[in-house]
Amino acid sequence: MKAKKGFRKVDNSIIFDTSLTPEARFIYTCLACHADKKRECYPSIDTLLRETGMSKTTLYKHLKQLTDRGIVEKVQKKNGNLYGGIIYRLKDFEVS
């Protein structure tokens, strides 16, 4: 799969936050690359695994660090009574 060209907004305070693991910072960067203008994205777990090269256990562990800190919010998509994928909301920038 060919990588998307272009630039994405990434908050330097998160990238250089040494209290976050390097893996968490990389996951954040991957999510930011997928985010739209509302700072939302919905890459599948398989996509994140492929892009980060992490195991599922490692990915979930470090993604949890981002959600626990409030940097990323996970929202379950719902269509009527059916649940779909996850929407990731990056809470790093104010969206106007």
MARLO-28238 format. One record per residue: residue number from 1; residue in three letters; x negated, y negated, z of N, C-alpha, C in turn. Coordinates in Angstrom, 1 decimal, always signed. Atoms other than C-alpha are relative to their C-alpha. Example, Ala and Ser with C-alpha at 12.3 -4.5 7.8 and 13.67 -1.06 7.14 Angstrom:
BEGIN
+-----+--------+--------+--------+--------+--------+--------+--------+--------+--------+--------+
! num ! residu !   n.px !   n.py !   n.pz !  ca.px !  ca.py !  ca.pz !   c.px !   c.py !   c.pz !
+-----+--------+--------+--------+--------+--------+--------+--------+--------+--------+--------+
!   1 !    ALA !   -0.9 !   +1.2 !   +0.0 !  -12.3 !   +4.5 !   +7.8 !   -0.9 !   -1.2 !   +0.0 !
!   2 !    SER !   +0.9 !   +1.1 !   +0.0 !  -13.7 !   +1.1 !   +7.1 !   +0.8 !   -1.1 !   +0.8 !
+-----+--------+--------+--------+--------+--------+--------+--------+--------+--------+--------+
END
This chain:
BEGIN
+-----+--------+--------+--------+--------+--------+--------+--------+--------+--------+--------+
! num ! residu !   n.px !   n.py !   n.pz !  ca.px !  ca.py !  ca.pz !   c.px !   c.py !   c.pz !
+-----+--------+--------+--------+--------+--------+--------+--------+--------+--------+--------+
!   1 !    MET !   -0.8 !   +1.2 !   +0.0 !   +0.0 !   +0.0 !   +0.0 !   -0.9 !   -1.2 !   +0.0 !
!   2 !    LYS !   +0.8 !   +1.2 !   +0.1 !   -1.4 !   -3.4 !   -1.0 !   +0.4 !   -1.0 !   +1.1 !
!   3 !    ALA !   -0.3 !   +1.0 !   -1.1 !   -1.7 !   -6.0 !   +1.8 !   +0.6 !   -1.2 !   -0.5 !
!   4 !    LYS !   -0.7 !   +1.3 !   +0.4 !   +0.4 !   -9.1 !   +1.7 !   -1.1 !   -1.1 !   +0.0 !
!   5 !    LYS !   +0.9 !   +1.1 !   +0.0 !   -1.5 !  -12.2 !   +0.8 !   +0.6 !   -1.2 !   +0.7 !
!   6 !    GLY !   -0.6 !   +1.2 !   -0.6 !   -1.1 !  -15.5 !   +2.5 !   -0.5 !   -0.1 !   +1.5 !
!   7 !    PHE !   +0.4 !   +0.3 !   -1.4 !   -1.4 !  -16.9 !   +6.0 !   +1.2 !   +0.1 !   +0.9 !
!   8 !    ARG !   -1.0 !   -0.1 !   -1.0 !   +0.6 !  -16.4 !   +9.1 !   -0.4 !   -0.8 !   +1.3 !
!   9 !    LYS !   +0.2 !   +0.7 !   -1.2 !   +1.0 !  -18.3 !  +12.3 !   -0.4 !   +0.9 !   +1.2 !
!  10 !    VAL !   +0.5 !   -0.8 !   -1.1 !   -1.0 !  -16.8 !  +15.2 !   -0.4 !   -0.9 !   +1.1 !
!  11 !    ASP !   +0.3 !   +0.9 !   -1.1 !   -1.2 !  -18.4 !  +18.6 !   -1.4 !   +0.4 !   +0.6 !
!  12 !    ASN !   +1.4 !   -0.2 !   -0.4 !   -4.9 !  -18.8 !  +19.5 !   +0.0 !   +0.4 !   +1.5 !
!  13 !    SER !   +0.1 !   -0.3 !   -1.4 !   -4.1 !  -18.7 !  +23.2 !   +0.3 !   +1.5 !   +0.3 !
!  14 !    ILE !   -0.3 !   -1.4 !   -0.2 !   -2.8 !  -15.1 !  +22.8 !   -1.2 !   +0.8 !   -0.6 !
!  15 !    ILE !   +1.1 !   -0.7 !   +0.6 !   -5.7 !  -14.0 !  +20.5 !   -1.2 !   +0.0 !   +0.9 !
!  16 !    PHE !   +1.2 !   +0.2 !   -0.8 !   -8.3 !  -15.3 !  +23.0 !   +0.3 !   +0.3 !   +1.5 !
!  17 !    ASP !   -0.4 !   -0.3 !   -1.4 !   -6.4 !  -14.2 !  +26.2 !   -0.7 !   +1.4 !   +0.4 !
!  18 !    THR !   +0.7 !   -1.2 !   -0.4 !   -8.8 !  -11.7 !  +27.8 !   +0.7 !   +0.9 !   +1.0 !
!  19 !    SER !   -0.8 !   -0.9 !   -0.9 !   -6.2 !  -10.5 !  +30.2 !   +0.9 !   +1.0 !   -0.8 !
!  20 !    LEU !   -0.7 !   -0.9 !   +0.9 !   -4.5 !   -8.8 !  +27.2 !   -1.1 !   +0.9 !   -0.6 !
!  21 !    THR !   +1.0 !   -0.9 !   +0.6 !   -6.2 !   -5.7 !  +25.8 !   -0.2 !   -0.4 !   -1.5 !
!  22 !    PRO !   +0.2 !   +0.3 !   +1.4 !   -7.8 !   -6.0 !  +22.4 !   +1.1 !   +0.7 !   -0.9 !
!  23 !    GLU !   -1.1 !   -0.7 !   +0.7 !   -5.2 !   -3.4 !  +21.2 !   +1.3 !   -0.8 !   -0.1 !
!  24 !    ALA !   -1.3 !   +0.8 !   -0.1 !   -2.3 !   -5.6 !  +22.4 !   -0.2 !   -1.3 !   -0.9 !
!  25 !    ARG !   +0.3 !   +1.1 !   +0.9 !   -3.9 !   -8.6 !  +20.6 !   +0.1 !   +0.3 !   -1.4 !
!  26 !    PHE !   -0.1 !   -0.5 !   +1.4 !   -4.2 !   -6.6 !  +17.4 !   +1.5 !   +0.3 !   -0.4 !
!  27 !    ILE !   -1.4 !   -0.3 !   +0.3 !   -0.6 !   -5.4 !  +17.6 !   +0.8 !   -1.3 !   -0.2 !
!  28 !    TYR !   -0.6 !   +1.3 !   +0.2 !   +0.5 !   -9.0 !  +18.1 !   -0.3 !   -0.6 !   -1.3 !
!  29 !    THR !   +0.4 !   +0.6 !   +1.3 !   -1.4 !  -10.1 !  +15.1 !   +0.7 !   +0.7 !   -1.2 !
!  30 !    CYS !   -0.7 !   -0.8 !   +1.0 !   +0.1 !   -7.3 !  +13.0 !   +1.5 !   -0.4 !   -0.1 !
!  31 !    LEU !   -1.4 !   +0.5 !   +0.0 !   +3.6 !   -8.4 !  +14.1 !   +0.1 !   -1.4 !   -0.5 !
!  32 !    ALA !   +0.0 !   +1.4 !   +0.6 !   +2.8 !  -12.0 !  +13.3 !   -0.1 !   +0.0 !   -1.5 !
!  33 !    CYS !   +0.1 !   +0.0 !   +1.5 !   +1.9 !  -11.0 !   +9.8 !   +1.3 !   +0.4 !   -0.7 !
!  34 !    HIS !   -1.3 !   -0.4 !   +0.5 !   +5.4 !   -9.5 !   +9.4 !   +1.1 !   -1.0 !   +0.3 !
!  35 !    ALA !   -1.0 !   +0.8 !   -0.5 !   +7.2 !  -12.3 !  +11.1 !   +0.5 !   -1.0 !   -1.0 !
!  36 !    ASP !   -0.6 !   +1.0 !   +0.8 !   +9.6 !  -14.6 !   +9.3 !   +0.0 !   -1.4 !   +0.7 !
!  37 !    LYS !   +0.0 !   +1.3 !   -0.6 !  +10.2 !  -18.3 !  +10.0 !   +0.6 !   -0.1 !   +1.4 !
!  38 !    LYS !   -0.6 !   -0.1 !   -1.3 !  +12.3 !  -17.4 !  +13.0 !   -0.9 !   +0.8 !   +1.0 !
!  39 !    ARG !   +1.0 !   -0.8 !   -0.9 !   +9.3 !  -15.4 !  +14.4 !   +0.6 !   +1.4 !   +0.3 !
!  40 !    GLU !   -0.6 !   -1.4 !   -0.1 !  +11.3 !  -12.1 !  +13.9 !   -0.6 !   +0.9 !   -1.1 !
!  41 !    CYS !   +0.4 !   -0.9 !   +1.0 !  +10.2 !   -9.0 !  +12.2 !   +0.5 !   +1.4 !   +0.4 !
!  42 !    TYR !   -0.5 !   -1.4 !   -0.3 !  +11.2 !   -5.3 !  +12.0 !   -0.8 !   +1.1 !   -0.7 !
!  43 !    PRO !   +0.8 !   -1.2 !   +0.5 !   +8.3 !   -3.1 !  +10.9 !   +0.3 !   +1.2 !   +0.7 !
!  44 !    SER !   -0.3 !   -1.3 !   -0.7 !   +8.9 !   +0.5 !  +11.6 !   -1.2 !   +0.4 !   +0.8 !
!  45 !    ILE !   +1.1 !   -0.5 !   -0.8 !   +6.8 !   +2.3 !  +14.1 !   -1.1 !   +0.7 !   -0.9 !
!  46 !    ASP !   +0.9 !   -0.6 !   +1.0 !   +5.3 !   +4.3 !  +11.2 !   -0.9 !   -1.1 !   -0.7 !
!  47 !    THR !   +0.8 !   +1.1 !   +0.6 !   +4.2 !   +1.0 !   +9.6 !   -1.0 !   -0.5 !   +1.0 !
!  48 !    LEU !   +1.0 !   +0.5 !   -1.0 !   +2.6 !   -0.2 !  +12.8 !   -1.1 !   +1.0 !   +0.3 !
!  49 !    LEU !   +1.1 !   -1.0 !   -0.2 !   +0.8 !   +3.1 !  +13.3 !   -1.0 !   +0.0 !   -1.1 !
!  50 !    ARG !   +0.8 !   +0.0 !   +1.2 !   -0.5 !   +3.0 !   +9.8 !   -0.9 !   -1.3 !   +0.0 !
!  51 !    GLU !   +0.8 !   +1.3 !   +0.1 !   -1.6 !   -0.7 !  +10.0 !   -1.0 !   -0.1 !   +1.1 !
!  52 !    THR !   +0.9 !   +0.1 !   -1.1 !   -3.2 !   -0.4 !  +13.4 !   -1.0 !   +1.1 !   +0.1 !
!  53 !    GLY !   +0.9 !   -1.1 !   -0.1 !   -4.7 !   +3.0 !  +13.1 !   +0.1 !   +0.7 !   +1.4 !
!  54 !    MET !   -0.2 !   -0.4 !   -1.4 !   -3.5 !   +3.7 !  +16.7 !   +0.9 !   +1.3 !   +0.0 !
!  55 !    SER !   -1.0 !   -1.1 !   -0.3 !   -1.8 !   +6.8 !  +18.1 !   +1.3 !   -0.6 !   +0.5 !
!  56 !    LYS !   -1.3 !   +0.5 !   -0.5 !   +1.8 !   +6.5 !  +19.0 !   +0.0 !   -0.3 !   +1.5 !
!  57 !    THR !   +0.1 !   +0.3 !   -1.4 !   +1.0 !   +6.7 !  +22.7 !   -0.8 !   -1.3 !   +0.3 !
!  58 !    THR !   +0.8 !   +1.3 !   -0.2 !   -1.6 !   +3.9 !  +22.4 !   +0.8 !   -1.2 !   -0.5 !
!  59 !    LEU !   -0.8 !   +1.2 !   +0.5 !   +0.7 !   +1.7 !  +20.3 !   +1.0 !   -0.4 !   +1.0 !
!  60 !    TYR !   -1.0 !   +0.3 !   -1.0 !   +3.5 !   +2.0 !  +22.8 !   -0.5 !   -0.6 !   +1.3 !
!  61 !    LYS !   +0.6 !   +0.5 !   -1.2 !   +1.2 !   +1.4 !  +25.8 !   -0.3 !   -1.5 !   -0.1 !
!  62 !    HIS !   +0.5 !   +1.4 !   +0.2 !   -0.2 !   -1.8 !  +24.4 !   +1.1 !   -1.0 !   -0.4 !
!  63 !    LEU !   -1.2 !   +0.8 !   +0.3 !   +3.1 !   -3.0 !  +22.9 !   +0.8 !   -0.4 !   +1.3 !
!  64 !    LYS !   -0.6 !   +0.3 !   -1.3 !   +4.5 !   -2.7 !  +26.4 !   -0.6 !   -1.1 !   +0.7 !
!  65 !    GLN !   +0.7 !   +1.1 !   -0.6 !   +1.9 !   -5.1 !  +27.6 !   +0.5 !   -1.3 !   -0.5 !
!  66 !    LEU !   -0.6 !   +1.2 !   +0.7 !   +3.2 !   -7.7 !  +25.1 !   +1.4 !   -0.3 !   +0.5 !
!  67 !    THR !   -1.4 !   +0.2 !   -0.4 !   +6.8 !   -7.1 !  +26.1 !   +0.1 !   -0.4 !   +1.5 !
!  68 !    ASP !   +0.0 !   +0.3 !   -1.4 !   +6.1 !   -7.1 !  +29.8 !   -0.5 !   -1.5 !   +0.3 !
!  69 !    ARG !   +0.5 !   +1.4 !   -0.1 !   +4.3 !  -10.5 !  +29.4 !   +0.9 !   -1.0 !   -0.6 !
!  70 !    GLY !   -1.0 !   +0.9 !   +0.7 !   +7.2 !  -11.9 !  +27.4 !   -0.5 !   -0.6 !   -1.3 !
!  71 !    ILE !   +0.5 !   +0.5 !   +1.3 !   +5.1 !  -12.5 !  +24.3 !   +0.8 !   +0.5 !   -1.2 !
!  72 !    VAL !   -0.8 !   -0.6 !   +1.0 !   +7.2 !  -10.1 !  +22.3 !   +1.3 !   +0.5 !   +0.7 !
!  73 !    GLU !   -1.3 !   -0.5 !   -0.5 !  +10.9 !   -9.3 !  +22.8 !   +0.4 !   +1.1 !   -1.0 !
!  74 !    LYS !   -0.6 !   -1.1 !   +0.8 !  +12.3 !   -6.0 !  +21.5 !   +1.5 !   +0.0 !   +0.1 !
!  75 !    VAL !   -1.4 !   +0.0 !   +0.0 !  +15.9 !   -6.1 !  +20.4 !   +0.5 !   +1.1 !   -0.9 !
!  76 !    GLN !   -0.5 !   -1.2 !   +0.8 !  +17.8 !   -3.0 !  +19.3 !   +1.1 !   -0.6 !   -0.9 !
!  77 !    LYS !   -1.0 !   +0.4 !   +0.9 !  +19.7 !   -3.7 !  +16.1 !   +1.3 !   +0.9 !   +0.2 !
!  78 !    LYS !   -1.3 !   -0.8 !   -0.2 !  +23.4 !   -2.6 !  +16.3 !   +0.9 !   -0.4 !   -1.1 !
!  79 !    ASN !   -1.0 !   +0.3 !   +1.1 !  +26.0 !   -2.3 !  +13.5 !   +1.2 !   +0.8 !   +0.5 !
!  80 !    GLY !   -1.2 !   -0.6 !   -0.6 !  +29.3 !   -1.6 !  +15.2 !   -0.4 !   +0.9 !   +1.2 !
!  81 !    ASN !   +0.4 !   -0.9 !   -1.0 !  +28.8 !   +1.5 !  +17.3 !   -1.3 !   +0.7 !   -0.2 !
!  82 !    LEU !   +1.2 !   -0.7 !   +0.4 !  +25.6 !   +2.6 !  +15.5 !   -1.2 !   -0.9 !   +0.4 !
!  83 !    TYR !   +1.3 !   +0.7 !   -0.3 !  +22.1 !   +1.6 !  +16.7 !   -0.9 !   +0.3 !   -1.2 !
!  84 !    GLY !   +1.0 !   -0.1 !   +1.0 !  +19.5 !   +0.9 !  +14.1 !   -1.4 !   -0.2 !   +0.5 !
!  85 !    GLY !   +1.3 !   +0.2 !   -0.4 !  +15.9 !   -0.1 !  +14.2 !   -0.2 !   -1.1 !   +1.1 !
!  86 !    ILE !   +0.4 !   +1.0 !   -1.0 !  +14.1 !   -2.6 !  +16.5 !   -0.4 !   -1.3 !   -0.7 !
!  87 !    ILE !   +0.5 !   +1.3 !   +0.5 !  +13.7 !   -6.3 !  +15.8 !   -1.0 !   -0.5 !   +1.1 !
!  88 !    TYR !   +1.0 !   +0.6 !   -0.9 !  +10.6 !   -7.8 !  +17.3 !   +0.1 !   -1.5 !   -0.1 !
!  89 !    ARG !   +0.0 !   +1.5 !   +0.0 !  +10.9 !  -11.5 !  +18.3 !   -1.3 !   -0.4 !   +0.7 !
!  90 !    LEU !   +1.2 !   +0.6 !   -0.6 !   +7.6 !  -13.3 !  +18.9 !   +0.4 !   -1.2 !   +0.7 !
!  91 !    LYS !   -0.5 !   +1.1 !   -0.9 !   +8.1 !  -15.7 !  +21.8 !   -1.2 !   -1.0 !   +0.2 !
!  92 !    ASP !   +1.2 !   +0.8 !   -0.2 !   +4.8 !  -17.5 !  +21.2 !   +0.2 !   -1.5 !   -0.5 !
!  93 !    PHE !   -0.2 !   +1.3 !   +0.5 !   +6.1 !  -20.6 !  +19.3 !   +1.5 !   -0.4 !   +0.2 !
!  94 !    GLU !   -1.3 !   +0.5 !   +0.0 !   +9.2 !  -22.7 !  +19.7 !   +0.5 !   -0.1 !   -1.5 !
!  95 !    VAL !   -0.5 !   +0.0 !   +1.4 !  +11.4 !  -22.2 !  +16.6 !   +1.0 !   -1.1 !   -0.1 !
!  96 !    SER !   -0.9 !   +1.1 !   +0.1 !  +13.2 !  -25.3 !  +15.5 !   +1.1 !   +0.3 !   -1.1 !
+-----+--------+--------+--------+--------+--------+--------+--------+--------+--------+--------+
END
